[in-house]
Amino acid sequence: MQRIPDSFQLEEMVQLLIRIVGKSNEKMVEMDRRVKQLEAILKTQGIPLEGITGVQKVVH
C-alpha cells in the first residue's frame, strides 16, 4: 500500500476545515436572520423581549 504524502493529507485537512467553518458561518448567519425576524414579530405585537422567560436582549 502506498503512503499518501503528508502535504497532501495536510491540504485535505485544511480544505475540510474550510468547509466546516463555512457551513458554521452559514448557520450563524441564518440563526441571526431568524432572531431578527422573531424580534420584529415580537415588536409588532408589542411584546418586550425582556418579558420573555430566559430571553436576554440581543445586542447587534
mmCIF file as gemmi writes it, N, C-alpha and C atoms, coordinates in Angstrom:
data_model
loop_
_atom_site.group_PDB
_atom_site.id
_atom_site.type_symbol
_atom_site.label_atom_id
_atom_site.label_alt_id
_atom_site.label_comp_id
_atom_site.label_asym_id
_atom_site.label_entity_id
_atom_site.label_seq_id
_atom_site.pdbx_PDB_ins_code
_atom_site.Cartn_x
_atom_site.Cartn_y
_atom_site.Cartn_z
_atom_site.occupancy
_atom_site.B_iso_or_equiv
_atom_site.pdbx_formal_charge
_atom_site.auth_seq_id
_atom_site.auth_asym_id
_atom_site.pdbx_PDB_model_num
ATOM 1 N N . MET Axp A 1 ? 0.843 -1.178 0 1 0 ? 1 A 1
ATOM 2 C CA . MET Axp A 1 ? 0 0 0 1 0 ? 1 A 1
ATOM 3 C C . MET Axp A 1 ? 0.887 1.24 0 1 0 ? 1 A 1
ATOM 4 N N . GLN Axp A 2 ? 0.555 2.184 -0.879 1 0 ? 2 A 1
ATOM 5 C CA . GLN Axp A 2 ? 1.368 3.396 -0.991 1 0 ? 2 A 1
ATOM 6 C C . GLN Axp A 2 ? 0.896 4.425 0.033 1 0 ? 2 A 1
ATOM 7 N N . ARG Axp A 3 ? 1.854 5.071 0.657 1 0 ? 3 A 1
ATOM 8 C CA . ARG Axp A 3 ? 1.55 6.084 1.67 1 0 ? 3 A 1
ATOM 9 C C . ARG Axp A 3 ? 1.254 7.419 0.982 1 0 ? 3 A 1
ATOM 10 N N . ILE Axp A 4 ? 0.179 8.072 1.432 1 0 ? 4 A 1
ATOM 11 C CA . ILE Axp A 4 ? -0.174 9.391 0.892 1 0 ? 4 A 1
ATOM 12 C C . ILE Axp A 4 ? 0.793 10.409 1.479 1 0 ? 4 A 1
ATOM 13 N N . PRO Axp A 5 ? 1.351 11.285 0.643 1 0 ? 5 A 1
ATOM 14 C CA . PRO Axp A 5 ? 2.288 12.297 1.151 1 0 ? 5 A 1
ATOM 15 C C . PRO Axp A 5 ? 1.63 13.182 2.212 1 0 ? 5 A 1
ATOM 16 N N . ASP Axp A 6 ? 2.428 13.549 3.218 1 0 ? 6 A 1
ATOM 17 C CA . ASP Axp A 6 ? 1.918 14.359 4.32 1 0 ? 6 A 1
ATOM 18 C C . ASP Axp A 6 ? 1.353 15.689 3.836 1 0 ? 6 A 1
ATOM 19 N N . SER Axp A 7 ? 1.98 16.282 2.823 1 0 ? 7 A 1
ATOM 20 C CA . SER Axp A 7 ? 1.493 17.572 2.325 1 0 ? 7 A 1
ATOM 21 C C . SER Axp A 7 ? 0.096 17.426 1.721 1 0 ? 7 A 1
ATOM 22 N N . PHE Axp A 8 ? -0.168 16.295 1.087 1 0 ? 8 A 1
ATOM 23 C CA . PHE Axp A 8 ? -1.492 16.049 0.511 1 0 ? 8 A 1
ATOM 24 C C . PHE Axp A 8 ? -2.523 15.886 1.626 1 0 ? 8 A 1
ATOM 25 N N . GLN Axp A 9 ? -2.157 15.136 2.67 1 0 ? 9 A 1
ATOM 26 C CA . GLN Axp A 9 ? -3.063 14.949 3.804 1 0 ? 9 A 1
ATOM 27 C C . GLN Axp A 9 ? -3.349 16.289 4.476 1 0 ? 9 A 1
ATOM 28 N N . LEU Axp A 10 ? -2.328 17.108 4.627 1 0 ? 10 A 1
ATOM 29 C CA . LEU Axp A 10 ? -2.497 18.418 5.245 1 0 ? 10 A 1
ATOM 30 C C . LEU Axp A 10 ? -3.439 19.284 4.405 1 0 ? 10 A 1
ATOM 31 N N . GLU Axp A 11 ? -3.255 19.264 3.094 1 0 ? 11 A 1
ATOM 32 C CA . GLU Axp A 11 ? -4.12 20.047 2.203 1 0 ? 11 A 1
ATOM 33 C C . GLU Axp A 11 ? -5.57 19.579 2.308 1 0 ? 11 A 1
ATOM 34 N N . GLU Axp A 12 ? -5.778 18.271 2.355 1 0 ? 12 A 1
ATOM 35 C CA . GLU Axp A 12 ? -7.127 17.719 2.501 1 0 ? 12 A 1
ATOM 36 C C . GLU Axp A 12 ? -7.756 18.168 3.819 1 0 ? 12 A 1
ATOM 37 N N . MET Axp A 13 ? -6.978 18.144 4.889 1 0 ? 13 A 1
ATOM 38 C CA . MET Axp A 13 ? -7.485 18.554 6.202 1 0 ? 13 A 1
ATOM 39 C C . MET Axp A 13 ? -7.843 20.039 6.208 1 0 ? 13 A 1
ATOM 40 N N . VAL Axp A 14 ? -7.007 20.859 5.586 1 0 ? 14 A 1
ATOM 41 C CA . VAL Axp A 14 ? -7.272 22.298 5.515 1 0 ? 14 A 1
ATOM 42 C C . VAL Axp A 14 ? -8.555 22.546 4.729 1 0 ? 14 A 1
ATOM 43 N N . GLN Axp A 15 ? -8.734 21.863 3.616 1 0 ? 15 A 1
ATOM 44 C CA . GLN Axp A 15 ? -9.953 22.026 2.818 1 0 ? 15 A 1
ATOM 45 C C . GLN Axp A 15 ? -11.191 21.607 3.611 1 0 ? 15 A 1
ATOM 46 N N . LEU Axp A 16 ? -11.073 20.532 4.364 1 0 ? 16 A 1
ATOM 47 C CA . LEU Axp A 16 ? -12.185 20.078 5.201 1 0 ? 16 A 1
ATOM 48 C C . LEU Axp A 16 ? -12.523 21.122 6.263 1 0 ? 16 A 1
ATOM 49 N N . LEU Axp A 17 ? -11.506 21.664 6.909 1 0 ? 17 A 1
ATOM 50 C CA . LEU Axp A 17 ? -11.737 22.694 7.926 1 0 ? 17 A 1
ATOM 51 C C . LEU Axp A 17 ? -12.39 23.936 7.324 1 0 ? 17 A 1
ATOM 52 N N . ILE Axp A 18 ? -11.971 24.316 6.131 1 0 ? 18 A 1
ATOM 53 C CA . ILE Axp A 18 ? -12.566 25.473 5.457 1 0 ? 18 A 1
ATOM 54 C C . ILE Axp A 18 ? -14.052 25.219 5.198 1 0 ? 18 A 1
ATOM 55 N N . ARG Axp A 19 ? -14.39 24.011 4.76 1 0 ? 19 A 1
ATOM 56 C CA . ARG Axp A 19 ? -15.804 23.682 4.522 1 0 ? 19 A 1
ATOM 57 C C . ARG Axp A 19 ? -16.594 23.702 5.824 1 0 ? 19 A 1
ATOM 58 N N . ILE Axp A 20 ? -16.019 23.171 6.892 1 0 ? 20 A 1
ATOM 59 C CA . ILE Axp A 20 ? -16.702 23.148 8.191 1 0 ? 20 A 1
ATOM 60 C C . ILE Axp A 20 ? -16.949 24.564 8.687 1 0 ? 20 A 1
ATOM 61 N N . VAL Axp A 21 ? -15.925 25.411 8.616 1 0 ? 21 A 1
ATOM 62 C CA . VAL Axp A 21 ? -16.067 26.799 9.062 1 0 ? 21 A 1
ATOM 63 C C . VAL Axp A 21 ? -17.098 27.524 8.2 1 0 ? 21 A 1
ATOM 64 N N . GLY Axp A 22 ? -17.07 27.281 6.908 1 0 ? 22 A 1
ATOM 65 C CA . GLY Axp A 22 ? -18.039 27.904 6.005 1 0 ? 22 A 1
ATOM 66 C C . GLY Axp A 22 ? -19.466 27.519 6.351 1 0 ? 22 A 1
ATOM 67 N N . LYS Axp A 23 ? -19.697 26.239 6.615 1 0 ? 23 A 1
ATOM 68 C CA . LYS Axp A 23 ? -21.039 25.77 6.99 1 0 ? 23 A 1
ATOM 69 C C . LYS Axp A 23 ? -21.461 26.369 8.323 1 0 ? 23 A 1
ATOM 70 N N . SER Axp A 24 ? -20.528 26.437 9.275 1 0 ? 24 A 1
ATOM 71 C CA . SER Axp A 24 ? -20.841 27.026 10.578 1 0 ? 24 A 1
ATOM 72 C C . SER Axp A 24 ? -21.225 28.486 10.417 1 0 ? 24 A 1
ATOM 73 N N . ASN Axp A 25 ? -20.497 29.198 9.567 1 0 ? 25 A 1
ATOM 74 C CA . ASN Axp A 25 ? -20.79 30.608 9.322 1 0 ? 25 A 1
ATOM 75 C C . ASN Axp A 25 ? -22.175 30.767 8.693 1 0 ? 25 A 1
ATOM 76 N N . GLU Axp A 26 ? -22.503 29.908 7.733 1 0 ? 26 A 1
ATOM 77 C CA . GLU Axp A 26 ? -23.826 29.953 7.105 1 0 ? 26 A 1
ATOM 78 C C . GLU Axp A 26 ? -24.922 29.755 8.148 1 0 ? 26 A 1
ATOM 79 N N . LYS Axp A 27 ? -24.715 28.799 9.047 1 0 ? 27 A 1
ATOM 80 C CA . LYS Axp A 27 ? -25.715 28.525 10.082 1 0 ? 27 A 1
ATOM 81 C C . LYS Axp A 27 ? -25.857 29.7 11.04 1 0 ? 27 A 1
ATOM 82 N N . MET Axp A 28 ? -24.75 30.344 11.386 1 0 ? 28 A 1
ATOM 83 C CA . MET Axp A 28 ? -24.807 31.503 12.28 1 0 ? 28 A 1
ATOM 84 C C . MET Axp A 28 ? -25.546 32.661 11.619 1 0 ? 28 A 1
ATOM 85 N N . VAL Axp A 29 ? -25.296 32.878 10.339 1 0 ? 29 A 1
ATOM 86 C CA . VAL Axp A 29 ? -25.985 33.947 9.607 1 0 ? 29 A 1
ATOM 87 C C . VAL Axp A 29 ? -27.485 33.656 9.566 1 0 ? 29 A 1
ATOM 88 N N . GLU Axp A 30 ? -27.845 32.405 9.305 1 0 ? 30 A 1
ATOM 89 C CA . GLU Axp A 30 ? -29.256 32.021 9.27 1 0 ? 30 A 1
ATOM 90 C C . GLU Axp A 30 ? -29.907 32.199 10.645 1 0 ? 30 A 1
ATOM 91 N N . MET Axp A 31 ? -29.216 31.817 11.707 1 0 ? 31 A 1
ATOM 92 C CA . MET Axp A 31 ? -29.761 31.992 13.057 1 0 ? 31 A 1
ATOM 93 C C . MET Axp A 31 ? -29.934 33.466 13.384 1 0 ? 31 A 1
ATOM 94 N N . ASP Axp A 32 ? -28.979 34.294 12.992 1 0 ? 32 A 1
ATOM 95 C CA . ASP Axp A 32 ? -29.078 35.733 13.228 1 0 ? 32 A 1
ATOM 96 C C . ASP Axp A 32 ? -30.282 36.303 12.477 1 0 ? 32 A 1
ATOM 97 N N . ARG Axp A 33 ? -30.494 35.838 11.247 1 0 ? 33 A 1
ATOM 98 C CA . ARG Axp A 33 ? -31.645 36.287 10.461 1 0 ? 33 A 1
ATOM 99 C C . ARG Axp A 33 ? -32.956 35.907 11.153 1 0 ? 33 A 1
ATOM 100 N N . ARG Axp A 34 ? -33.014 34.69 11.678 1 0 ? 34 A 1
ATOM 101 C CA . ARG Axp A 34 ? -34.225 34.231 12.37 1 0 ? 34 A 1
ATOM 102 C C . ARG Axp A 34 ? -34.468 35.011 13.654 1 0 ? 34 A 1
ATOM 103 N N . VAL Axp A 35 ? -33.411 35.296 14.394 1 0 ? 35 A 1
ATOM 104 C CA . VAL Axp A 35 ? -33.548 36.08 15.627 1 0 ? 35 A 1
ATOM 105 C C . VAL Axp A 35 ? -34.11 37.456 15.301 1 0 ? 35 A 1
ATOM 106 N N . LYS Axp A 36 ? -33.566 38.096 14.273 1 0 ? 36 A 1
ATOM 107 C CA . LYS Axp A 36 ? -34.056 39.422 13.881 1 0 ? 36 A 1
ATOM 108 C C . LYS Axp A 36 ? -35.513 39.355 13.444 1 0 ? 36 A 1
ATOM 109 N N . GLN Axp A 37 ? -35.868 38.296 12.736 1 0 ? 37 A 1
ATOM 110 C CA . GLN Axp A 37 ? -37.245 38.123 12.284 1 0 ? 37 A 1
ATOM 111 C C . GLN Axp A 37 ? -38.175 37.966 13.493 1 0 ? 37 A 1
ATOM 112 N N . LEU Axp A 38 ? -37.773 37.155 14.459 1 0 ? 38 A 1
ATOM 113 C CA . LEU Axp A 38 ? -38.586 36.965 15.662 1 0 ? 38 A 1
ATOM 114 C C . LEU Axp A 38 ? -38.681 38.249 16.476 1 0 ? 38 A 1
ATOM 115 N N . GLU Axp A 39 ? -37.58 38.991 16.573 1 0 ? 39 A 1
ATOM 116 C CA . GLU Axp A 39 ? -37.602 40.273 17.282 1 0 ? 39 A 1
ATOM 117 C C . GLU Axp A 39 ? -38.592 41.226 16.625 1 0 ? 39 A 1
ATOM 118 N N . ALA Axp A 40 ? -38.61 41.241 15.302 1 0 ? 40 A 1
ATOM 119 C CA . ALA Axp A 40 ? -39.536 42.119 14.58 1 0 ? 40 A 1
ATOM 120 C C . ALA Axp A 40 ? -40.984 41.713 14.833 1 0 ? 40 A 1
ATOM 121 N N . ILE Axp A 41 ? -41.252 40.422 14.854 1 0 ? 41 A 1
ATOM 122 C CA . ILE Axp A 41 ? -42.61 39.93 15.127 1 0 ? 41 A 1
ATOM 123 C C . ILE Axp A 41 ? -43.041 40.335 16.532 1 0 ? 41 A 1
ATOM 124 N N . LEU Axp A 42 ? -42.159 40.12 17.503 1 0 ? 42 A 1
ATOM 125 C CA . LEU Axp A 42 ? -42.491 40.482 18.884 1 0 ? 42 A 1
ATOM 126 C C . LEU Axp A 42 ? -42.719 41.98 19.016 1 0 ? 42 A 1
ATOM 127 N N . LYS Axp A 43 ? -41.908 42.761 18.32 1 0 ? 43 A 1
ATOM 128 C CA . LYS Axp A 43 ? -42.038 44.218 18.385 1 0 ? 43 A 1
ATOM 129 C C . LYS Axp A 43 ? -43.385 44.667 17.824 1 0 ? 43 A 1
ATOM 130 N N . THR Axp A 44 ? -43.796 44.074 16.699 1 0 ? 44 A 1
ATOM 131 C CA . THR Axp A 44 ? -45.083 44.456 16.105 1 0 ? 44 A 1
ATOM 132 C C . THR Axp A 44 ? -46.254 44.058 16.993 1 0 ? 44 A 1
ATOM 133 N N . GLN Axp A 45 ? -46.064 43.034 17.819 1 0 ? 45 A 1
ATOM 134 C CA . GLN Axp A 45 ? -47.118 42.597 18.732 1 0 ? 45 A 1
ATOM 135 C C . GLN Axp A 45 ? -47.024 43.298 20.08 1 0 ? 45 A 1
ATOM 136 N N . GLY Axp A 46 ? -46.026 44.149 20.228 1 0 ? 46 A 1
ATOM 137 C CA . GLY Axp A 46 ? -45.874 44.905 21.469 1 0 ? 46 A 1
ATOM 138 C C . GLY Axp A 46 ? -45.372 44.078 22.639 1 0 ? 46 A 1
ATOM 139 N N . ILE Axp A 47 ? -44.69 42.996 22.354 1 0 ? 47 A 1
ATOM 140 C CA . ILE Axp A 47 ? -44.16 42.127 23.413 1 0 ? 47 A 1
ATOM 141 C C . ILE Axp A 47 ? -42.683 42.442 23.601 1 0 ? 47 A 1
ATOM 142 N N . PRO Axp A 48 ? -42.303 42.945 24.792 1 0 ? 48 A 1
ATOM 143 C CA . PRO Axp A 48 ? -40.88 43.234 25.014 1 0 ? 48 A 1
ATOM 144 C C . PRO Axp A 48 ? -40.076 41.943 25.162 1 0 ? 48 A 1
ATOM 145 N N . LEU Axp A 49 ? -38.898 41.921 24.585 1 0 ? 49 A 1
ATOM 146 C CA . LEU Axp A 49 ? -38.041 40.731 24.682 1 0 ? 49 A 1
ATOM 147 C C . LEU Axp A 49 ? -37.696 40.404 26.124 1 0 ? 49 A 1
ATOM 148 N N . GLU Axp A 50 ? -37.511 41.448 26.931 1 0 ? 50 A 1
ATOM 149 C CA . GLU Axp A 50 ? -37.112 41.23 28.317 1 0 ? 50 A 1
ATOM 150 C C . GLU Axp A 50 ? -38.212 40.528 29.11 1 0 ? 50 A 1
ATOM 151 N N . GLY Axp A 51 ? -39.448 40.575 28.611 1 0 ? 51 A 1
ATOM 152 C CA . GLY Axp A 51 ? -40.568 39.958 29.313 1 0 ? 51 A 1
ATOM 153 C C . GLY Axp A 51 ? -40.68 38.468 29.091 1 0 ? 51 A 1
ATOM 154 N N . ILE Axp A 52 ? -39.891 37.935 28.183 1 0 ? 52 A 1
ATOM 155 C CA . ILE Axp A 52 ? -39.952 36.511 27.88 1 0 ? 52 A 1
ATOM 156 C C . ILE Axp A 52 ? -38.937 35.778 28.746 1 0 ? 52 A 1
ATOM 157 N N . THR Axp A 53 ? -39.389 34.749 29.45 1 0 ? 53 A 1
ATOM 158 C CA . THR Axp A 53 ? -38.525 33.991 30.35 1 0 ? 53 A 1
ATOM 159 C C . THR Axp A 53 ? -37.349 33.379 29.602 1 0 ? 53 A 1
ATOM 160 N N . GLY Axp A 54 ? -36.155 33.619 30.103 1 0 ? 54 A 1
ATOM 161 C CA . GLY Axp A 54 ? -34.953 33.013 29.541 1 0 ? 54 A 1
ATOM 162 C C . GLY Axp A 54 ? -34.393 33.734 28.333 1 0 ? 54 A 1
ATOM 163 N N . VAL Axp A 55 ? -35.004 34.837 27.934 1 0 ? 55 A 1
ATOM 164 C CA . VAL Axp A 55 ? -34.519 35.568 26.762 1 0 ? 55 A 1
ATOM 165 C C . VAL Axp A 55 ? -33.843 36.845 27.215 1 0 ? 55 A 1
ATOM 166 N N . GLN Axp A 56 ? -32.64 37.03 26.758 1 0 ? 56 A 1
ATOM 167 C CA . GLN Axp A 56 ? -31.92 38.263 27.045 1 0 ? 56 A 1
ATOM 168 C C . GLN Axp A 56 ? -31.896 39.091 25.779 1 0 ? 56 A 1
ATOM 169 N N . LYS Axp A 57 ? -31.868 40.392 25.946 1 0 ? 57 A 1
ATOM 170 C CA . LYS Axp A 57 ? -31.844 41.28 24.78 1 0 ? 57 A 1
ATOM 171 C C . LYS Axp A 57 ? -30.564 41.031 23.985 1 0 ? 57 A 1
ATOM 172 N N . VAL Axp A 58 ? -30.724 40.853 22.693 1 0 ? 58 A 1
ATOM 173 C CA . VAL Axp A 58 ? -29.594 40.616 21.801 1 0 ? 58 A 1
ATOM 174 C C . VAL Axp A 58 ? -29.07 41.96 21.339 1 0 ? 58 A 1
ATOM 175 N N . VAL Axp A 59 ? -27.768 42.168 21.496 1 0 ? 59 A 1
ATOM 176 C CA . VAL Axp A 59 ? -27.142 43.411 21.066 1 0 ? 59 A 1
ATOM 177 C C . VAL Axp A 59 ? -26.498 43.17 19.716 1 0 ? 59 A 1
ATOM 178 N N . HIS Axp A 60 ? -26.881 43.964 18.727 1 0 ? 60 A 1
ATOM 179 C CA . HIS Axp A 60 ? -26.329 43.801 17.368 1 0 ? 60 A 1
ATOM 180 C C . HIS Axp A 60 ? -25.298 44.849 17.11 1 0 ? 60 A 1
